[in-house]
Amino acid sequence: MMLLRWLGRLLWRVVSVLLAVVGAVVVGFAVIVGLAFVAIPIPGLKPASLPSSMVLTLTIDGKLGSSDSDSLGRALRSRNLGLEDAIAALARAEADPAVKGILVDLSRASPGLGEAQELRDAIARMRAAGKPVVAFADGFGEGGLGSGSAYYVATAADEVWMQPSGDWGWTGASLDGVFFKDTFDKLGLAADFIQRHEYKGAAESLTRSSFSEPVRENLGRAVQGWFQQMLKGVADSRGVPEATLRTMVDGAPLSSGEALRNRLVDKLGYRMDAADAAGTRDGKAEAISLDRYFRRHGTPRSEGPVIAVIHGDGEVVRAEGRGFGRPRFSADRIGKALDEAVEDPDVVAIVLRIDSPGGSYVASDAIFDQIRRARKVKPVIASLKDVAASGGYFVALAATRIIASPGTLTGSVGVVGGKVVAAELMKSAGVATDAIEVGEHAGMWKMTRPFSEEERRRIEAMFDRAYLDFTQKVGEARKLSPEEVDKVARGRVWTGEDARRLKLTDEEGGFLAAIAAAKQLAGLAADAKVTVDTYPAAKAPWEMLRDAVFSGDLPEDIETLLGGIRWLTALTRLVPEAGVQLR
């Protein structure tokens, strides 16, 4: 009887969970549809006017990322402007007499270093234009690169405010690796990968239990470079000697009082206090979000010849992806955008913004060819953001000019690939497989067996060809000898600062530097008025939803939503109940 009752309760719990999940999917989909159609612009309806005196507010949650995205999820959930739009809005505000200042809230910010440097530059231009900038955070993180980059941005402001209960937690910079070889050994899995060459560490998380010495040396140099850039920038901004600042980093986390005494922050207070300091006190100016300001005023570059901006974000792949998933840098989408920009008679130059760790060699080569063809008609500027490595750097080689921020991670000239073999795991689990194959190597990529000696020889040759193609493209594009290429290749990654010194890029800078280069290469004056447009044109949320429905991608989106519900359910079971909590 007890067993029957237990089974009954178990069955009821299973049914309840299923009903809850189905209900959540239905409700979630209905909300998505509703939000998508609410977002449809109504003809003739103008944005609300802005006040004659205002303080702009920018709240950065995580990182700003790209201003262009075909992700329905981002379009519906993001309150952030993309990086390019934020920079454009700040450039517009520089000459706007109605803008009295700006408040930047970095409490939840964790920008990549390239993005942080572009934001610092934008803040510096605001200050140079006579617009006071106040930065606020409830605390500067709990260590690592994320907290350091947020504080790095903050120190570009006129004043840095921190909540009294917060800590100054910049403890340095780190790059962590998670390794699964021992786990694979216990499970009966074997990672069989090939790399070109010793510095190409992309597969080491599967094949090793720690960084190899060449990879450790290479990544260590990059992390040291990142930290040194931040240390120098903060020291210069705060008027603190680098050696003194390094001592404080090594002594962190520091209390808010210690941070104030050591001139790491200017004031202690809450967000509203910082807003008052920025100019909203006593109704002198109204607080307006930078997003609203941009929607109303847009970019100052809105007349004259067109500079097309194309975004290449995420993994380099052949086919376009839509929906809630991560952005993908697809050959078909980039090809369409380049064709559109080349064929548009108003477009005089193209800027390709790249934020990608690489991906498919074949897709990278296809994009390379598309850029090479486009640059024969119009100049193409590759603007590297946080990461443009491996395939992300490969495609940039075809551009007329390559520009990167000092903190960009780039290079990684090398190739890697292979498979995970699950033969032992399947055997231990009692799983048997059989196959009918025509062709001596028909099953070479199957997980059920390792490569044969002949197959490995063929794969080694395939990787050698790809590596040779990559290095030859580097030599031709950057005018380097084979010996010079070998010294910067073999899988090595570099900061943008090092890449410029090694002739892998042409100059340092961000989005506005790329626009300036586009003007120059198009034969325009530095102060020429231009229109900066995204290609292809950004889609409205309802258009993304329509595409997802009719392209067959919606099931994948629903699966993503289900995955989120599963994670939320699991997390709620870990949260302690009741009681006062200051966790």
N, C-alpha and C positions, 0 to 999 in steps of 0.2 A: 504493500500500500504506500509506504514511504517512497519507494522507488517510482511508483506511478505519479505521486505528487511532484517529486523532483523532476521527472521527465515533463510533466505538464507545465511546471514553472519555466523549465528550459525552453520548451516549445513556445511558450507565450513571449519570453524575452526575445527569441529569434524573430518571431512574427512582428513584435513591437519595433525592433530595430529596423527590419525591412520596411515596415510602413513609414517609420520616421525618415528613412533615407529616401524612399520614393516621394514622400511628401515634400521633403527638402528640395529634391530635384525639381519637382513641379513648381513649387513656390519660387525657387531660385530662377528657373527659366522664365516664369511669368514676370519676375522683377527685372530680369535682363531685358525682356521684350519691352516692358514698360519704360525702363530707363532709356533704352535705345530710341524709342519713338518720341519720348520727351525731348531727347537731344536733337530732334529734327528742327532745323531753323525755320522760323515762320516768315514767309516773304513780307517785306515792308516793316518788320519789327526791328527797331534800332536798339543797340545796347544802351543801357542807362548811362546818362551823362555822369561825368566825374566831377568831384568838388573842385573849387578854385584853389584850395590849399590842402595838400595831402602828404601823408607819410606812407610810403610803400612798404609792404610786409612780405617777406619771402620765408616760408617755412620749408625746410628741406627734410624730407623723410627718406632715409637711406641715401640714395643718389638720385640726381635729376634724370640722368640717362638721356636718350635720344628724344628730339622733338618730333620725330616721325615714328609711327608704329601702326602696323596693321592688326595689333592685338586688341580684340574687343574687350578683353579683361582689363587692359591698361586704360582704354578709353573710358570705361565706366567707373573704375575704382580710383584712378590717380587724381590727387589734388595738386600735384606738382606740375609746373611747366617743365617741358624738356629743357635741356641745357641751352640749346641754340636759341629757343624762344626767350628764355630768361635773360640771356646775354643781350639779345635784340631789344627786349623791353628796358633793360638798364641803360643801353646805349640811347634809346629814345628819351629816357628820363633825364639824362645828363643835361640836355638843353631845354627841359620843360620847366618854366618858372613856377608852375603849380606844385611841383614836387619839392618838398622841403627837406626830405631825408629818407632814409630807409632803415628798417629793422630786419635783421636776418636772424631767424631762430634756427639754431643748429643742434637743438637738444637730441634729435633722433637722426642726425646726419652721419653718414659714413661714406663720403664720396671717394672714388678712386683718386689717385694722386694727380692724374692728368686733368680730371674734372675740377679738382680743388684748385689747381693752378689757374685754370681758366676763370674760375669764380674770383680768385684773388685779383687777377688782372682787371676784371669788370668792376670790382669794388674800388680798386685804385683809381680807375678812370672816373668813377662817381665822386670820389674825394677830390680829385684834381679839378672837377667841374664845380666844386664848392658845395656839394651835397653831403652833409654829415651822414655817416654810416655807423649804426650801433649793432653789435653782434651780441646775441644772448644764447645761453645754454643752461639747462638745469644742472648740468654737470658735464664734464668732458670725458665721458666713456670710462671704460674699465681696462684700458691698455690696448696695445696693438696699433696697427696702421689706421684702423677706423677712427679711433678716438684722436689719434695724432692728426689725421687729415682734417677732421672737423675743427680742431683747435687751430690748425694751420690756416684754414679759411678765416676763422674768427679774428686772427691777429692782423688781418689786412684792414680791419675796420678802425674808425676813430676811437671807439670805446668797446671794451669787452666786458660784458656783464655775466655773472654766474650766480645761480641761486645759492643762498647761504648754506643750505643743507647738502649741496652738491660737492663732489670732489674733483680735483684736477688729476685726471688719471692717464696722462700720456706717459706710458712706461717704455716707449721705444717703438720698434717696428719688427714685425715677425712674419714669416711665411711658413705655414705649417703644411706638412704632408701626412696623409693617412695611407697606410700600407696594408694590403690584404693578403700578402703571400702566405703568411702563417695560417690565416683563416682558410685560404684556398687549400693548403696542405691538409688541414683537418677535415675539410669537406670532400676532399678527393678531386679538387679542381686544379688545373694546370694552365697558367698563362704562357702562351707561346708567341712572343712578339719579336719583331726585328726592328732595329733602329739605325738611323744614319745621322750622327755618329755618336760618340761617347757623351756629348753634352745634351743629347735629345732625351729628356727624362719623362716624356708624357706618359709612358707605360710603366714607369717604375713603381707606381702605386700598386700594380698588379703582379710585378715580377720580383720585387725586392721587399725587404723588411725595413729598409732605411734608404736615405739618399745615397747614391754612389758618390765617390769623391769628386769626379768631374762636375756632376750636377750640383753637388753641395757648394763647390767653389764658385760656379757660375751664378747660381741663385744668391749666394752669399754676397757677391759683388753687387748684384742688383738691389738687394735689400739695404745694403750699406749705402748705396747711392741714393735710394729713396729717403733714408733717414737723414743723410747729410743735407739733402735739398730742403727738407722740412726744418731741420735744425738751423740752417743758415737763414731761411726765410723768417722764422719766428724770432730768432735773435736780432735780426735787423729791424723787424717791425716793433719789437718790444724794447729795444735799446738795452738788451742784456747780452753780455759776452757769451760766445758759444760755449766756452768751457764751463761757465757758471750754469748755463741752461742745461748742459749735459749732466751736470751734477744733480740738478733738480729732477731731470727725467729718471736718473738712476735711483733717486729717493722717492719717487712717486709710488702710490698715489698720495697726494697732499690734500689737506683740508682746505676749505674755501678761505679760511683765515690765512693759512700759510701761502696760498696762491696770491692773495691780495698783498701780503707783506713783501713777497718776492717779485712784485710787479708783473705777475703772469696774467692777472686780470686787473681791470680798473675799478670796478664797482661790484658790490654784492647786493642782490635784490631779486625781485621776482619779475616775471615777464611783463606785467603791467608797468612796473617801475622802469624797465628798459624801454618800453613803448613811450612812456612819458618823456624819458630822456631823449628819445628820437624826435620828439616834437609834437606829440599828441596831447600834452598836458594842457589843461584848462581850455580844451576845445580849439586850440590854435590851428590844428590840422587834423583832418580825418584819416584814420587808418584804412588803407585800401590795399587789397592783396595784389601782388605783382601779376598774378594770373588775370584778375579783372582788368588791371591796367593794360595788359597786353591785348586782351580781347577787344578793348575799346580803342586803343591807339595803335597797336601793332608795332611793326618795325619802322624805324626812320628811313630805312632803305626801301622805298615803295614807289619809285618813279625812275624812268630811264631804262637802259638795257637790262636784260634779265641775266642773273647768275643763278644757274640751276644747282640746287643742293640735293644730293642723293645720299641716303643713309644705308650703310652696310653694318648691321648689328648682329652679333651672335655667331653661331656655328656656320661655316661655309658649307652649303649644300647645293644640290642640283635643282631641286624643286621647291617651289614656294610653299610656305606653311601659313595657316591663318589660325585665328581663334585665341584661346586663353594661354597657349603655350609660350615658351620662350621665343624671343625674336630669332629669325634665321636669315642668314646672309645668302640668299638664293641666287643662282646664276640666271634663272629665267626672269626674276623680278628686276635685277640690276640691268639685265640686257634690255628689257622693255623701257626702263627709266632712261637709260643712255640713248636709246633710239629716239625716244620722245624729245629729249633735250637737244640732240643733234639736229633733228628735223624741224624744231621750232626756230623760225628765223629771228625771233627776238632774243634768244639765248646766245650770249657771247662767250661764256665760259662755264665750266662745270666743277663743282666742289664735291668730292666723294668723302664723306665722313665715315671713318672705319673704327669700329670697336668690336674686334673679333679675335679669338684665340686661334683661329684656323679651322680646318675641317677637311673636306674632300679635296684631294689633289686634282682630280678631273674637273670638279666645279671651280676650283681656284684658277685653273688654267683657262677655263671657258670665260671667266670674268676678266682675266688678264687680257685675253684676245679682244673682248668687247671694249675694254678701256683703250687698248692699243688702237683699235679702229676709230674710236670716238676722238682721240687726241689728234688724229690726222686732219680732223675738221675743226675742232675747237679745243682750246687748252683744258686739261683736266688736272685739278689739284687734289692730291690725296692728303687728307687732314686726319692724322692719327690721334685717337682719343686715349682712353685708359690703356687699352691693349690692342696692338695690331701685330700679332706674332704668327709665325709659320705661314699658313694660308692667308692670314690677314695682311702680312707683309708682302707675300708673293703677289697679290693682286695690285698692291700699291706700286710695285716696280714698273708697271705700265704707264703710270701717270707722268705728266709733264714735269711736275714738281711734287716733292714729298715734304710735308710739314708735320712736326710732332712736338708735343709738350715735353719739357725736360723729364717729367715723371712717367711718360708713356713707356710701357713695356713692349719692346718690338724685337725684330730679328727672328731668332729661332729658325734659322735656315737649316732645315733637315727634314727627314721623313720618318714615320713610324707606323707600324701596323701589325696585325696578327689576329689571333683568336684565342678564346678560352676553351680548353678541352675538358669535357665533363665525363669522360669514359669511366674513371674510377668511381666517381659519385654515383653514376647510374648503375654500375655493377654492384656497389655496396647496397644500393636501394632495391636491388632485384629487378632493375629495368633492363629489358633486352631490346635491341634494335636490329633491324635488318634493312637492306636496301637493294634495289635493282638499279644498276648504273651502266650507262653506255658511255665509254670514254675512260681512258686510263686514270685521269685525275678528276673525274666528275664529282667526287666527294671531298675534295681537298679542303674546302672551307667549312666542312661540317664540324660540330662540336664533339662528335662521338669518337674522333680519333685524332692523333697528332699528325703533323705533316710528315710525309715520307722524305727520305733524303733527296730524291729527285724533285719533289715538290718544293722543298726548302731551297734547293739550288735555283729553281725557276723564280721563286719569290724574291730571293736575294738579288737576282739579276733585275727583276722588276723594280725593286727599291733603288738599286744603283742607277737605273735609267732616270727615275724620278728625281733623285738627288742631283744627278748631273744636270738635268734640265733646270732645276731650281738654281744651282750655283752659276750656271751659264747665264741665266736671266739676270742674276745679281751682278755679275761681271759686266754684262753689256749695258744694263741700265745705269749702273753706278760708276762705270768706267774704271773698274778695278781689275788687276791682273789675277790669274788663277791663284797665285800665292797669296795675294792680299785677300781674296775671297775666303781662302781656307782659314786665314787667321780670325775671321769674324763669323764663319759658318760652323759647320759640324754640330748644329743644334744649339749654339750659344744664344742666350737672350741678352738684350741690352736695354738700359734706360734710354729715353730720348736724348738725354744729355750726352751719353756715350755714343749713341748712334750718329749724332751730328759730327762728333769728333772723328768717327771712323768712316765718314762719308756714306753712311747708309741712308741718311736723310739730307735734305737741303737746308732747312732752317728750323728754328724753334718757334713755337707759337700755337695758338688755338684757332677757334672758329673765325675770329675777326682777322687774324693773320692770313688765313686761307682766303677770305674775301678780298683782302688787300692784294694778295698775290694774283687772284683771278682778274682783278681790275688791271693790274700791271701787264699780265700776259695777254689780255684782250686789247691792250693798247689804250686803256682809259686812264684819265688822270686820277691821282690818289683820292681827290675830293669829289670825284664824279658821282652823281646820284645814280643809283641802280636799284632794281627790284630783285629781291632775294626770294626765290620760290622753291618749294620742295617738289621734287619729281620722283615718282608720280604723285599727283595731288592727293593729299590726305583724305581718307574716307570718313564719312559721318558714321557714328555707331550703328545706325539702322542699316547702312550699306554693308558694314562688316557682318552684322547678323544675317542679312540676306545672303551674303557670300558663303557664310558658314553653313547655312541651311541647304543651299543648292549645290555646294561643292562636296557635300558629304562629310565635312569636317566636324559637324555638330556632335556626333557621338563621342569623338575624342574630347570635345569641350565638356560634355556631360561627365565623361570618365574623370576628367580633371576635377570637376566639382565634387564628384563622389569621393575622390581621393582626399580633397580638402575636408569633407565631412568626416571621413575616417580618422584623419589626423586630429580634428577637433574633438571627436568622441574620445579618442585615446588620451588626449591631453587633459580633458575634464576629469578623468579618473585619477590623474596625478595631483590635482589641486587640492590641498587640505581644506577642510570645511570649517566655517565659523571662526570666531575669534578676531581680535584686532591684529592686523598684519601690516608690517612695514617691510615687505620683502623686496 
